[in-house]
Amino acid sequence: MVIPPPSRAERLTKFLKPYVLRMHFTNKYVNAQVVHTPSAMVASAASTHEKALRMCMEKAKESTRDVAAAAKIGKILGERLLLHNIPAVSVFLKRDQKYHGKVEAVIDSLRDAGVKLL
């Protein structure tokens, strides 16, 4: 006899957010990653520290740390998330991060790429 697993209540599953967006900004680079919280694994990540992106930005004489670079990272991360079939992400902001500047650029470009934000 097989016992089926217990089903979770609808009100509980509505608030579970397994994929969380985390951003880190240094004086030289912009990093963003989406973490699968139950397994603590990085589902997808993008950074201006990646060799291909860094070389492309150096040829175009663009900065790897400004708001435009943050918008590029958000767009690239959004495309990678859709390739991995991750349609929605919740946003985790650190205490000192406000929805302004680079943070706003990453989140808005993620939204424009087609990823839903919870």
N, CA, C and O atoms as CSV, one atom per row, in Angstrom:
chain,resi,resn,atom,element,x,y,z
A,1,MET,N,N,0.841,-1.177,0.000
A,1,MET,CA,C,0.000,0.000,0.000
A,1,MET,C,C,0.888,1.243,0.000
A,1,MET,O,O,1.787,1.377,0.830
A,2,VAL,N,N,0.626,2.139,-0.933
A,2,VAL,CA,C,1.407,3.348,-1.058
A,2,VAL,C,C,0.646,4.496,-0.410
A,2,VAL,O,O,-0.517,4.751,-0.722
A,3,ILE,N,N,1.325,5.173,0.488
A,3,ILE,CA,C,0.713,6.315,1.166
A,3,ILE,C,C,1.108,7.578,0.416
A,3,ILE,O,O,2.299,7.862,0.292
A,4,PRO,N,N,0.142,8.348,-0.089
A,4,PRO,CA,C,0.500,9.571,-0.824
A,4,PRO,C,C,1.083,10.614,0.121
A,4,PRO,O,O,0.722,10.663,1.297
A,5,PRO,N,N,1.984,11.447,-0.394
A,5,PRO,CA,C,2.557,12.485,0.465
A,5,PRO,C,C,1.482,13.504,0.843
A,5,PRO,O,O,0.549,13.744,0.075
A,6,PRO,N,N,1.614,14.094,2.011
A,6,PRO,CA,C,0.602,15.075,2.413
A,6,PRO,C,C,0.655,16.299,1.508
A,6,PRO,O,O,1.731,16.775,1.148
A,7,SER,N,N,-0.495,16.790,1.155
A,7,SER,CA,C,-0.537,17.978,0.308
A,7,SER,C,C,-0.480,19.214,1.183
A,7,SER,O,O,-1.047,19.255,2.275
A,8,ARG,N,N,0.216,20.218,0.682
A,8,ARG,CA,C,0.330,21.457,1.438
A,8,ARG,C,C,-0.912,22.300,1.254
A,8,ARG,O,O,-1.560,22.259,0.208
A,9,ALA,N,N,-1.224,23.040,2.251
A,9,ALA,CA,C,-2.379,23.924,2.177
A,9,ALA,C,C,-2.128,25.003,1.130
A,9,ALA,O,O,-0.988,25.426,0.935
A,10,GLU,N,N,-3.184,25.447,0.460
A,10,GLU,CA,C,-3.038,26.440,-0.604
A,10,GLU,C,C,-2.470,27.747,-0.073
A,10,GLU,O,O,-1.669,28.394,-0.747
A,11,ARG,N,N,-2.873,28.137,1.114
A,11,ARG,CA,C,-2.386,29.404,1.658
A,11,ARG,C,C,-0.891,29.355,1.942
A,11,ARG,O,O,-0.226,30.391,1.923
A,12,LEU,N,N,-0.352,28.164,2.206
A,12,LEU,CA,C,1.076,28.042,2.447
A,12,LEU,C,C,1.864,28.071,1.141
A,12,LEU,O,O,2.890,28.747,1.061
A,13,THR,N,N,1.405,27.354,0.118
A,13,THR,CA,C,2.136,27.313,-1.142
A,13,THR,C,C,2.089,28.645,-1.869
A,13,THR,O,O,2.955,28.934,-2.694
A,14,LYS,N,N,1.084,29.458,-1.569
A,14,LYS,CA,C,0.984,30.752,-2.231
A,14,LYS,C,C,2.120,31.679,-1.802
A,14,LYS,O,O,2.501,32.575,-2.554
A,15,PHE,N,N,2.658,31.474,-0.612
A,15,PHE,CA,C,3.673,32.378,-0.095
A,15,PHE,C,C,5.086,31.814,-0.163
A,15,PHE,O,O,6.037,32.495,0.221
A,16,LEU,N,N,5.241,30.588,-0.641
A,16,LEU,CA,C,6.588,30.029,-0.785
A,16,LEU,C,C,7.284,30.678,-1.973
A,16,LEU,O,O,6.699,30.801,-3.049
A,17,LYS,N,N,8.511,31.088,-1.782
A,17,LYS,CA,C,9.276,31.744,-2.833
A,17,LYS,C,C,10.620,31.043,-2.956
A,17,LYS,O,O,11.586,31.430,-2.299
A,18,PRO,N,N,10.685,30.014,-3.794
A,18,PRO,CA,C,11.915,29.230,-3.818
A,18,PRO,C,C,13.088,29.912,-4.503
A,18,PRO,O,O,14.233,29.640,-4.143
A,19,TYR,N,N,12.850,30.797,-5.486
A,19,TYR,CA,C,13.944,31.444,-6.192
A,19,TYR,C,C,14.062,32.896,-5.746
A,19,TYR,O,O,13.104,33.664,-5.836
A,20,VAL,N,N,15.237,33.261,-5.267
A,20,VAL,CA,C,15.465,34.591,-4.705
A,20,VAL,C,C,16.601,35.270,-5.470
A,20,VAL,O,O,17.657,34.675,-5.686
A,21,LEU,N,N,16.375,36.518,-5.877
A,21,LEU,CA,C,17.389,37.320,-6.559
A,21,LEU,C,C,18.252,38.015,-5.520
A,21,LEU,O,O,17.743,38.681,-4.618
A,22,ARG,N,N,19.561,37.853,-5.654
A,22,ARG,CA,C,20.503,38.536,-4.775
A,22,ARG,C,C,21.486,39.312,-5.633
A,22,ARG,O,O,21.964,38.821,-6.655
A,23,MET,N,N,21.779,40.529,-5.204
A,23,MET,CA,C,22.673,41.401,-5.965
A,23,MET,C,C,23.826,41.845,-5.087
A,23,MET,O,O,23.673,42.036,-3.880
A,24,HIS,N,N,24.989,42.005,-5.718
A,24,HIS,CA,C,26.166,42.478,-5.012
A,24,HIS,C,C,26.894,43.455,-5.933
A,24,HIS,O,O,27.144,43.160,-7.102
A,25,PHE,N,N,27.223,44.604,-5.392
A,25,PHE,CA,C,27.887,45.647,-6.168
A,25,PHE,C,C,29.221,45.978,-5.511
A,25,PHE,O,O,29.282,46.246,-4.312
A,26,THR,N,N,30.294,45.957,-6.310
A,26,THR,CA,C,31.601,46.362,-5.821
A,26,THR,C,C,31.997,47.646,-6.538
A,26,THR,O,O,31.237,48.178,-7.347
A,27,ASN,N,N,33.180,48.130,-6.237
A,27,ASN,CA,C,33.648,49.342,-6.896
A,27,ASN,C,C,33.993,49.108,-8.362
A,27,ASN,O,O,34.101,50.065,-9.129
A,28,LYS,N,N,34.169,47.843,-8.765
A,28,LYS,CA,C,34.525,47.536,-10.142
A,28,LYS,C,C,33.459,46.756,-10.899
A,28,LYS,O,O,33.352,46.901,-12.116
A,29,TYR,N,N,32.670,45.934,-10.217
A,29,TYR,CA,C,31.798,44.994,-10.909
A,29,TYR,C,C,30.384,44.982,-10.331
A,29,TYR,O,O,30.134,45.449,-9.220
A,30,VAL,N,N,29.462,44.423,-11.137
A,30,VAL,CA,C,28.073,44.220,-10.739
A,30,VAL,C,C,27.804,42.724,-10.826
A,30,VAL,O,O,28.063,42.107,-11.860
A,31,ASN,N,N,27.287,42.135,-9.749
A,31,ASN,CA,C,26.987,40.712,-9.710
A,31,ASN,C,C,25.528,40.519,-9.331
A,31,ASN,O,O,25.016,41.209,-8.449
A,32,ALA,N,N,24.858,39.587,-9.992
A,32,ALA,CA,C,23.486,39.228,-9.644
A,32,ALA,C,C,23.345,37.727,-9.811
A,32,ALA,O,O,23.855,37.145,-10.768
A,33,GLN,N,N,22.647,37.107,-8.871
A,33,GLN,CA,C,22.432,35.673,-8.954
A,33,GLN,C,C,21.066,35.327,-8.404
A,33,GLN,O,O,20.515,36.043,-7.568
A,34,VAL,N,N,20.530,34.222,-8.882
A,34,VAL,CA,C,19.251,33.711,-8.403
A,34,VAL,C,C,19.545,32.407,-7.687
A,34,VAL,O,O,20.133,31.486,-8.255
A,35,VAL,N,N,19.123,32.343,-6.422
A,35,VAL,CA,C,19.428,31.197,-5.576
A,35,VAL,C,C,18.147,30.404,-5.334
A,35,VAL,O,O,17.101,30.979,-5.034
A,36,HIS,N,N,18.236,29.077,-5.467
A,36,HIS,CA,C,17.133,28.188,-5.118
A,36,HIS,C,C,17.256,27.922,-3.626
A,36,HIS,O,O,18.116,27.150,-3.200
A,37,THR,N,N,16.407,28.553,-2.836
A,37,THR,CA,C,16.590,28.545,-1.384
A,37,THR,C,C,16.437,27.184,-0.720
A,37,THR,O,O,17.173,26.923,0.232
A,38,PRO,N,N,15.532,26.287,-1.149
A,38,PRO,CA,C,15.475,24.990,-0.453
A,38,PRO,C,C,16.767,24.186,-0.560
A,38,PRO,O,O,17.142,23.498,0.389
A,39,SER,N,N,17.449,24.262,-1.694
A,39,SER,CA,C,18.680,23.497,-1.852
A,39,SER,C,C,19.932,24.354,-1.725
A,39,SER,O,O,21.042,23.820,-1.726
A,40,ALA,N,N,19.780,25.672,-1.614
A,40,ALA,CA,C,20.896,26.619,-1.492
A,40,ALA,C,C,21.849,26.536,-2.677
A,40,ALA,O,O,23.055,26.732,-2.525
A,41,MET,N,N,21.312,26.248,-3.852
A,41,MET,CA,C,22.112,26.174,-5.071
A,41,MET,C,C,21.849,27.408,-5.917
A,41,MET,O,O,20.739,27.941,-5.919
A,42,VAL,N,N,22.868,27.861,-6.635
A,42,VAL,CA,C,22.706,28.991,-7.533
A,42,VAL,C,C,22.062,28.477,-8.824
A,42,VAL,O,O,22.637,27.651,-9.533
A,43,ALA,N,N,20.866,28.977,-9.112
A,43,ALA,CA,C,20.136,28.538,-10.303
A,43,ALA,C,C,20.696,29.211,-11.549
A,43,ALA,O,O,20.841,28.576,-12.594
A,44,SER,N,N,21.009,30.493,-11.435
A,44,SER,CA,C,21.556,31.234,-12.564
A,44,SER,C,C,22.275,32.464,-12.018
A,44,SER,O,O,21.931,32.976,-10.953
A,45,ALA,N,N,23.269,32.929,-12.757
A,45,ALA,CA,C,24.029,34.092,-12.317
A,45,ALA,C,C,24.545,34.865,-13.517
A,45,ALA,O,O,24.718,34.316,-14.605
A,46,ALA,N,N,24.785,36.152,-13.297
A,46,ALA,CA,C,25.390,37.002,-14.319
A,46,ALA,C,C,26.253,38.033,-13.619
A,46,ALA,O,O,25.925,38.495,-12.526
A,47,SER,N,N,27.357,38.390,-14.255
A,47,SER,CA,C,28.283,39.335,-13.652
A,47,SER,C,C,29.052,40.065,-14.743
A,47,SER,O,O,29.277,39.528,-15.827
A,48,THR,N,N,29.450,41.288,-14.442
A,48,THR,CA,C,30.312,42.002,-15.379
A,48,THR,C,C,31.745,41.501,-15.267
A,48,THR,O,O,32.621,41.952,-16.005
A,49,HIS,N,N,31.984,40.583,-14.360
A,49,HIS,CA,C,33.303,39.992,-14.196
A,49,HIS,C,C,33.524,38.836,-15.170
A,49,HIS,O,O,34.648,38.352,-15.295
A,50,GLU,N,N,32.473,38.383,-15.863
A,50,GLU,CA,C,32.608,37.304,-16.841
A,50,GLU,C,C,33.477,37.771,-18.001
A,50,GLU,O,O,33.373,38.910,-18.456
A,51,LYS,N,N,34.320,36.886,-18.463
A,51,LYS,CA,C,35.325,37.274,-19.455
A,51,LYS,C,C,34.701,37.786,-20.750
A,51,LYS,O,O,35.143,38.810,-21.272
A,52,ALA,N,N,33.692,37.108,-21.280
A,52,ALA,CA,C,33.099,37.505,-22.558
A,52,ALA,C,C,32.442,38.886,-22.453
A,52,ALA,O,O,32.597,39.727,-23.338
A,53,LEU,N,N,31.725,39.101,-21.385
A,53,LEU,CA,C,31.058,40.388,-21.203
A,53,LEU,C,C,32.062,41.504,-20.933
A,53,LEU,O,O,31.905,42.622,-21.422
A,54,ARG,N,N,33.080,41.196,-20.163
A,54,ARG,CA,C,34.094,42.199,-19.843
A,54,ARG,C,C,34.857,42.623,-21.091
A,54,ARG,O,O,35.138,43.807,-21.272
A,55,MET,N,N,35.195,41.666,-21.955
A,55,MET,CA,C,35.908,41.986,-23.197
A,55,MET,C,C,35.032,42.832,-24.120
A,55,MET,O,O,35.517,43.764,-24.761
A,56,CYS,N,N,33.755,42.506,-24.185
A,56,CYS,CA,C,32.827,43.257,-25.021
A,56,CYS,C,C,32.709,44.702,-24.523
A,56,CYS,O,O,32.653,45.635,-25.324
A,57,MET,N,N,32.671,44.880,-23.209
A,57,MET,CA,C,32.543,46.217,-22.636
A,57,MET,C,C,33.835,47.012,-22.802
A,57,MET,O,O,33.795,48.231,-22.971
A,58,GLU,N,N,34.978,46.330,-22.754
A,58,GLU,CA,C,36.245,47.033,-22.940
A,58,GLU,C,C,36.399,47.530,-24.372
A,58,GLU,O,O,36.923,48.620,-24.596
A,59,LYS,N,N,35.945,46.738,-25.343
A,59,LYS,CA,C,36.021,47.170,-26.738
A,59,LYS,C,C,35.145,48.381,-26.994
A,59,LYS,O,O,35.513,49.264,-27.768
A,60,ALA,N,N,33.986,48.428,-26.349
A,60,ALA,CA,C,33.054,49.544,-26.541
A,60,ALA,C,C,33.360,50.701,-25.589
A,60,ALA,O,O,32.647,51.704,-25.579
A,61,LYS,N,N,34.419,50.560,-24.788
A,61,LYS,CA,C,34.824,51.587,-23.819
A,61,LYS,C,C,33.706,51.912,-22.832
A,61,LYS,O,O,33.494,53.076,-22.490
A,62,GLU,N,N,32.988,50.877,-22.372
A,62,GLU,CA,C,31.920,51.040,-21.389
A,62,GLU,C,C,32.431,50.634,-20.013
A,62,GLU,O,O,33.371,49.849,-19.890
A,63,SER,N,N,31.807,51.175,-18.998
A,63,SER,CA,C,32.172,50.863,-17.624
A,63,SER,C,C,31.526,49.552,-17.193
A,63,SER,O,O,30.455,49.189,-17.680
A,64,THR,N,N,32.180,48.848,-16.279
A,64,THR,CA,C,31.628,47.602,-15.753
A,64,THR,C,C,30.954,47.802,-14.403
A,64,THR,O,O,30.632,46.829,-13.722
A,65,ARG,N,N,30.738,49.055,-14.011
A,65,ARG,CA,C,30.202,49.284,-12.670
A,65,ARG,C,C,29.073,50.302,-12.597
A,65,ARG,O,O,28.583,50.578,-11.503
A,66,ASP,N,N,28.645,50.867,-13.711
A,66,ASP,CA,C,27.623,51.908,-13.638
A,66,ASP,C,C,26.214,51.339,-13.830
A,66,ASP,O,O,26.029,50.124,-13.883
A,67,VAL,N,N,25.231,52.226,-13.932
A,67,VAL,CA,C,23.831,51.827,-14.034
A,67,VAL,C,C,23.575,51.102,-15.357
A,67,VAL,O,O,22.779,50.163,-15.392
A,68,ALA,N,N,24.219,51.510,-16.428
A,68,ALA,CA,C,24.043,50.840,-17.724
A,68,ALA,C,C,24.548,49.395,-17.662
A,68,ALA,O,O,23.936,48.496,-18.238
A,69,ALA,N,N,25.657,49.178,-16.964
A,69,ALA,CA,C,26.172,47.818,-16.806
A,69,ALA,C,C,25.206,46.981,-15.969
A,69,ALA,O,O,25.011,45.798,-16.248
A,70,ALA,N,N,24.606,47.583,-14.951
A,70,ALA,CA,C,23.631,46.870,-14.126
A,70,ALA,C,C,22.411,46.482,-14.953
A,70,ALA,O,O,21.863,45.395,-14.775
A,71,ALA,N,N,21.982,47.361,-15.854
A,71,ALA,CA,C,20.847,47.040,-16.724
A,71,ALA,C,C,21.187,45.881,-17.661
A,71,ALA,O,O,20.341,45.022,-17.911
A,72,LYS,N,N,22.424,45.849,-18.185
A,72,LYS,CA,C,22.854,44.744,-19.042
A,72,LYS,C,C,22.847,43.424,-18.281
A,72,LYS,O,O,22.425,42.394,-18.807
A,73,ILE,N,N,23.312,43.467,-17.050
A,73,ILE,CA,C,23.359,42.255,-16.227
A,73,ILE,C,C,21.945,41.746,-15.974
A,73,ILE,O,O,21.704,40.541,-16.034
A,74,GLY,N,N,21.018,42.641,-15.695
A,74,GLY,CA,C,19.629,42.230,-15.488
A,74,GLY,C,C,19.034,41.590,-16.725
A,74,GLY,O,O,18.301,40.605,-16.625
A,75,LYS,N,N,19.340,42.138,-17.891
A,75,LYS,CA,C,18.822,41.584,-19.144
A,75,LYS,C,C,19.401,40.196,-19.405
A,75,LYS,O,O,18.672,39.276,-19.776
A,76,ILE,N,N,20.699,40.047,-19.212
A,76,ILE,CA,C,21.356,38.754,-19.432
A,76,ILE,C,C,20.829,37.715,-18.445
A,76,ILE,O,O,20.562,36.573,-18.821
A,77,LEU,N,N,20.679,38.115,-17.179
A,77,LEU,CA,C,20.174,37.193,-16.166
A,77,LEU,C,C,18.744,36.778,-16.480
A,77,LEU,O,O,18.383,35.615,-16.296
A,78,GLY,N,N,17.926,37.715,-16.953
A,78,GLY,CA,C,16.556,37.385,-17.325
A,78,GLY,C,C,16.493,36.363,-18.443
A,78,GLY,O,O,15.684,35.437,-18.396
A,79,GLU,N,N,17.343,36.526,-19.451
A,79,GLU,CA,C,17.382,35.569,-20.553
A,79,GLU,C,C,17.836,34.193,-20.074
A,79,GLU,O,O,17.301,33.176,-20.516
A,80,ARG,N,N,18.807,34.153,-19.182
A,80,ARG,CA,C,19.289,32.876,-18.656
A,80,ARG,C,C,18.222,32.197,-17.800
A,80,ARG,O,O,18.086,30.974,-17.835
A,81,LEU,N,N,17.469,32.977,-17.039
A,81,LEU,CA,C,16.401,32.398,-16.217
A,81,LEU,C,C,15.324,31.782,-17.090
A,81,LEU,O,O,14.826,30.697,-16.789
A,82,LEU,N,N,14.960,32.462,-18.170
A,82,LEU,CA,C,13.938,31.914,-19.057
A,82,LEU,C,C,14.431,30.662,-19.773
A,82,LEU,O,O,13.632,29.778,-20.081
A,83,LEU,N,N,15.729,30.571,-20.043
A,83,LEU,CA,C,16.289,29.349,-20.630
A,83,LEU,C,C,16.211,28.171,-19.660
A,83,LEU,O,O,16.042,27.025,-20.077
A,84,HIS,N,N,16.338,28.462,-18.358
A,84,HIS,CA,C,16.267,27.424,-17.323
A,84,HIS,C,C,14.842,27.189,-16.843
A,84,HIS,O,O,14.632,26.486,-15.854
A,85,ASN,N,N,13.852,27.773,-17.535
A,85,ASN,CA,C,12.433,27.623,-17.183
A,85,ASN,C,C,12.118,28.094,-15.769
A,85,ASN,O,O,11.405,27.419,-15.026
A,86,ILE,N,N,12.648,29.243,-15.405
A,86,ILE,CA,C,12.332,29.878,-14.120
A,86,ILE,C,C,11.565,31.154,-14.448
A,86,ILE,O,O,12.175,32.165,-14.796
A,87,PRO,N,N,10.227,31.127,-14.341
A,87,PRO,CA,C,9.427,32.273,-14.783
A,87,PRO,C,C,9.288,33.377,-13.747
A,87,PRO,O,O,8.991,34.516,-14.106
A,88,ALA,N,N,9.495,33.066,-12.462
A,88,ALA,CA,C,9.258,34.065,-11.421
A,88,ALA,C,C,10.362,34.018,-10.369
A,88,ALA,O,O,10.908,32.959,-10.059
A,89,VAL,N,N,10.672,35.187,-9.834
A,89,VAL,CA,C,11.750,35.336,-8.859
A,89,VAL,C,C,11.290,36.327,-7.794
A,89,VAL,O,O,10.637,37.322,-8.107
A,90,SER,N,N,11.629,36.055,-6.547
A,90,SER,CA,C,11.398,37.057,-5.514
A,90,SER,C,C,12.693,37.834,-5.290
A,90,SER,O,O,13.785,37.316,-5.524
A,91,VAL,N,N,12.565,39.057,-4.845
A,91,VAL,CA,C,13.718,39.949,-4.717
A,91,VAL,C,C,14.117,40.042,-3.255
A,91,VAL,O,O,13.280,40.277,-2.384
A,92,PHE,N,N,15.398,39.856,-2.996
A,92,PHE,CA,C,15.944,40.006,-1.654
A,92,PHE,C,C,16.875,41.205,-1.662
A,92,PHE,O,O,17.918,41.183,-2.314
A,93,LEU,N,N,16.502,42.250,-0.941
A,93,LEU,CA,C,17.353,43.431,-0.836
A,93,LEU,C,C,17.993,43.455,0.538
A,93,LEU,O,O,17.337,43.212,1.550
A,94,LYS,N,N,19.267,43.748,0.558
A,94,LYS,CA,C,19.955,43.881,1.834
A,94,LYS,C,C,19.478,45.144,2.530
A,94,LYS,O,O,18.755,45.955,1.952
A,95,ARG,N,N,19.883,45.291,3.744
A,95,ARG,CA,C,19.400,46.406,4.555
A,95,ARG,C,C,19.774,47.767,3.971
A,95,ARG,O,O,18.990,48.713,4.038
A,96,ASP,N,N,20.964,47.861,3.403
A,96,ASP,CA,C,21.423,49.140,2.863
A,96,ASP,C,C,21.032,49.352,1.406
A,96,ASP,O,O,21.294,50.423,0.860
A,97,GLN,N,N,20.408,48.356,0.753
A,97,GLN,CA,C,20.009,48.503,-0.639
A,97,GLN,C,C,18.606,49.086,-0.730
A,97,GLN,O,O,17.669,48.587,-0.107
A,98,LYS,N,N,18.478,50.128,-1.501
A,98,LYS,CA,C,17.180,50.739,-1.745
A,98,LYS,C,C,16.859,50.604,-3.228
A,98,LYS,O,O,17.764,50.431,-4.044
A,99,TYR,N,N,15.593,50.681,-3.580
A,99,TYR,CA,C,15.166,50.555,-4.974
A,99,TYR,C,C,15.511,51.846,-5.689
A,99,TYR,O,O,14.658,52.706,-5.913
A,100,HIS,N,N,16.789,51.963,-6.044
A,100,HIS,CA,C,17.293,53.193,-6.658
A,100,HIS,C,C,18.607,52.880,-7.354
A,100,HIS,O,O,19.383,52.060,-6.864
A,101,GLY,N,N,18.865,53.510,-8.472
A,101,GLY,CA,C,20.150,53.381,-9.156
A,101,GLY,C,C,20.378,52.011,-9.760
A,101,GLY,O,O,19.576,51.548,-10.571
A,102,LYS,N,N,21.471,51.354,-9.371
A,102,LYS,CA,C,21.843,50.061,-9.934
A,102,LYS,C,C,20.825,48.984,-9.597
A,102,LYS,O,O,20.508,48.140,-10.435
A,103,VAL,N,N,20.311,49.012,-8.374
A,103,VAL,CA,C,19.310,48.024,-7.957
A,103,VAL,C,C,18.069,48.146,-8.835
A,103,VAL,O,O,17.528,47.145,-9.304
A,104,GLU,N,N,17.634,49.362,-9.046
A,104,GLU,CA,C,16.465,49.610,-9.889
A,104,GLU,C,C,16.728,49.154,-11.320
A,104,GLU,O,O,15.841,48.588,-11.958
A,105,ALA,N,N,17.930,49.392,-11.830
A,105,ALA,CA,C,18.267,49.005,-13.200
A,105,ALA,C,C,18.224,47.488,-13.376
A,105,ALA,O,O,17.695,46.999,-14.374
A,106,VAL,N,N,18.772,46.742,-12.423
A,106,VAL,CA,C,18.767,45.280,-12.516
A,106,VAL,C,C,17.333,44.755,-12.468
A,106,VAL,O,O,16.952,43.919,-13.287
A,107,ILE,N,N,16.546,45.235,-11.525
A,107,ILE,CA,C,15.184,44.731,-11.350
A,107,ILE,C,C,14.306,45.097,-12.545
A,107,ILE,O,O,13.535,44.260,-13.016
A,108,ASP,N,N,14.407,46.324,-13.040
A,108,ASP,CA,C,13.586,46.738,-14.177
A,108,ASP,C,C,13.940,45.975,-15.448
A,108,ASP,O,O,13.051,45.613,-16.220
A,109,SER,N,N,15.224,45.728,-15.674
A,109,SER,CA,C,15.607,44.993,-16.874
A,109,SER,C,C,15.224,43.511,-16.764
A,109,SER,O,O,14.945,42.869,-17.776
A,110,LEU,N,N,15.211,42.969,-15.544
A,110,LEU,CA,C,14.704,41.611,-15.350
A,110,LEU,C,C,13.227,41.548,-15.724
A,110,LEU,O,O,12.780,40.628,-16.409
A,111,ARG,N,N,12.492,42.534,-15.266
A,111,ARG,CA,C,11.055,42.601,-15.562
A,111,ARG,C,C,10.823,42.755,-17.067
A,111,ARG,O,O,9.913,42.139,-17.622
A,112,ASP,N,N,11.643,43.572,-17.723
A,112,ASP,CA,C,11.515,43.770,-19.169
A,112,ASP,C,C,11.869,42.503,-19.957
A,112,ASP,O,O,11.352,42.289,-21.054
A,113,ALA,N,N,12.741,41.673,-19.404
A,113,ALA,CA,C,13.131,40.436,-20.078
A,113,ALA,C,C,12.022,39.383,-20.020
A,113,ALA,O,O,12.079,38.392,-20.747
A,114,GLY,N,N,11.012,39.586,-19.162
A,114,GLY,CA,C,9.893,38.665,-19.100
A,114,GLY,C,C,9.807,37.840,-17.833
A,114,GLY,O,O,8.968,36.943,-17.739
A,115,VAL,N,N,10.657,38.122,-16.854
A,115,VAL,CA,C,10.622,37.403,-15.582
A,115,VAL,C,C,9.676,38.129,-14.644
A,115,VAL,O,O,9.750,39.350,-14.501
A,116,LYS,N,N,8.786,37.380,-14.005
A,116,LYS,CA,C,7.853,37.991,-13.061
A,116,LYS,C,C,8.545,38.127,-11.710
A,116,LYS,O,O,9.304,37.251,-11.295
A,117,LEU,N,N,8.275,39.224,-11.040
A,117,LEU,CA,C,8.867,39.472,-9.731
A,117,LEU,C,C,7.792,39.296,-8.658
A,117,LEU,O,O,6.696,39.844,-8.769
A,118,LEU,N,N,8.116,38.538,-7.635
A,118,LEU,CA,C,7.171,38.305,-6.542
A,118,LEU,C,C,7.486,39.190,-5.370
A,118,LEU,O,O,6.797,39.136,-4.352
